[in-house]
Amino acid sequence: MTDRPTSPPRQRWWRRRWLRRSLVLVGALTLLALTAVGVAALWAFTILPRSLPSVTALETLQPIQGTKIYDDNDEAVTELHVERRILVPLAQIPQSLRDAILATEDRRFYSHWGIDPIGVARAVIQNYRRGRIVEGGSTITQQLTKVLFLTPDKSLERKLKEAVLALELERRYSKDRILEMYLNQVYFGHGSYGVEAAARTYFGKSVSELTVRESALIGGLPRAPSNYSPFDRTEAAKRRREVVLRRMVDYGVLKDEEAKRLAKTDLGLIPPERRRTTGQYFVDYVQQTLEAKYGPDLVLKGGLNVYTTLNPTMQLAAEQSLRDGLKALQGRSTQARPGEFPEGAVVTVEPQTGYVKTMVGGSDFLRSEFNRAVQAKRQPGSAFKPFIYIAALEAGFTAASQIEDSPVSYGVGGKNGQTWKPENYDRKFRGSTTLQQAIEESVNVVTVKLQERIGLAKTIQVARRLGIASPLDINLSLALGTSDLSLLELTSAYGALANQGVWMPPVTIRYVTDAQGKLLEEHVPEGREALAPETAYVITHMLRGVVERGTGQAAKALGRPVAAKTGTTNDYSNAWFIGFTPRLATGVWVGYDRPRSLGRDETGSRVAVPIWVGYMAKILGDSPKEDFPVPDRIVSMLIDEDPSGECLRPVPMAFVKGTESGVACNAVGQPRVQLPATPTPAPATAPAPASPPSPVPQSQTP
């Protein structure tokens, strides 16, 4: 029998020594690890909390307050905010939405204590299997602490803070309260914070009315709202909704057959036309006005209450009429280009107060926020002519004063001795023409000659008194509306004519209060007398002739007293119509954002007047017809415009007492009396510059 070999004594001693040293090392490392964990725990639970916000702040937490916008009847219209949020209690949130959120974000919410190691492990496994991040490990409580208290950085310290705060939240609040806070705080995309705002944004309804299909869509958004945007990324949103539906099946709150059926349905979003909020251009203009005065921070977060001049019924009618008019123009247009659409604007001002009742800056705010009612300045063409005729009335001319409509040329200068020959739209000359006929038929040659007679300074002075602030050309082409103006300032100027010569600055805000109701500002209508009441009435009477017999005859369809002027610029690139009744002044502009022709014969009469009439008919309806008030010193009579003097063409004209002239008629073919001729005013002492700007306008159409 062979004996078993034994280890030498030295080898046994070495093994025992190695074992002892290993045990000491392991013990030391264990002690070190326990010490590190202890120190980390001590730091996390004693030192770290000192730098953390107190969760008790939730009890007094007030969401950021936006600025509320009210209409002219003090009814809420919208809210300006950084975060669109509408708080709702958990009881109003349907179980289907709660289930969708829990199944997707935190299926063990009601069993963990703020942090969920099992959930983290599951997320790690799922993400490893898929080779990408498909599931997160943060609980709803952790997500809430991040939203309320922490920055979005991904440092270890932030994660530790998140865990500590989550534990404290769970200790202090019930699960239902935490879920309620989460559902009211989390971001769902497109400016919507909380489930109520999300329900209104995507489905146009309250959260309490959501179906399972709708709940599944909203429930999938918190993880990446922009990536799954139902409006911008429809297919991605559908796929995300299907994921949520499958998780609801796994969570045990939805049957598999139902989930498959719902996954095949469309998203059921609010239609695009309903996403278009009435008055967006108006509200945007108000916001710019407020921010210029109070600053963006107070406007978006300070809880102001802004009471505006907006009339929602009128605004909606204006928006609809503009869209209808632009659609009709596109239907007959031969100038259409891919991706380019004619645009337009509508403004209504209350002459007696200056209150802007409607402001439509374009066909679709969602497509373009550029406000063409105030930001776009374009040549008004013949819509500028009333300023020349007002200056002429103040200089001593009357509606019956006559100027020869005949060829005329003005030296432009330059080496080649170029000349400018104003032309009429119809390329015809009428001979001796009254100012009444000239403005009714928008006679260019007579207007230019009249401008030369009275001088540019008088016209510019009149325009300034009537609120025109834009730069004006200092040459004769000013008579044909070559200076760029905004629709708002031009409409406001016309409003002064309806207000017996008193110009009221356009106003969109009546008064503003702070969050506590303290008055911050109040607008008291205060205007200035820009024209004598008699002058305002005479030019108004002349502009009524534009509607009765001239280029604006289509506006007669309104069936009530209207004074107005059409305007069209070279190559039919701008179409205007500014008209007013005794109580409302409304302007319409149509054109392309990049100026080009609307099409042959697309004049203000054809393009802008139908929009104006359609809109005014909607808002005036069957209201009583009202005529313009007549000042005491005004007389009206039929004056013959026919050179024969036999009253073959009698036209109603208004005069200031003592300035009557021409052949007065009883009726057609019945002369009454030859009135004394009104002395022709002397030409302006300083001759008007003859050179129009380059390029020389060849024609300004009615």
Secondary structure, 3 states (H helix, E strand, C coil): CCCCCCCCHHHHHHHHHHHHHHHHHHHHHHHHHHHHHHHHHHHHHHHHHHHCCCHHHHHCCCCCECEEEECCCCCEEEEECCCEECCCCHHHCCHHHHHHHHHHHCCCCCCCCCCCHHHHHHHHHHHHHHCCCCCCCCCHHHHHHHHHHCCCCCCHHHHHHHHHHHHHHHHHCCHHHHHHHHHHHCECCCCEECHHHHHHHHHCCCHHHCCHHHHHHHHCCCCCCCCCCCCCCHHHHHHHHHHHHHHHHHHCCCCHHHHHHHHCCCCCCCCHHHHCCCCHHHHHHHHHHHHHHHCHHHHHHECCEEEECCCHHHHHHHHHHHHHHHHHHHHHCCCCECCECCEEEEEEECCCCCEEEEEECCCCCCCCCCCCCCCCCECCHHHHHHHHHHHHHHCCCCCCCEEEECCCCEEEECCCCEEECCCCCCCCCCEEEEHHHHHHCCCHHHHHHHHHHHCHHHHHHHHHHCCCCCCCCCCHHHHHCCCCECHHHHHHHHHHHHCCCEECCCECEEEEECCCCCEEEECCCCCEECCCHHHHHHHHHHHHHHHHCCCCHHHHHHCCCCEEEEEECHHHCEEEEEEECCCCEEEEEEECCCCCCCCCCCCHHHHHHHHHHHHHHHHHCCCCCCCCCCCCCEEEEEEECCCCCCCCCEEEEEEECCCCCEEEEEECCEEEEEECCCCCCCCCCCCCCCCCCCCCCCCCCC
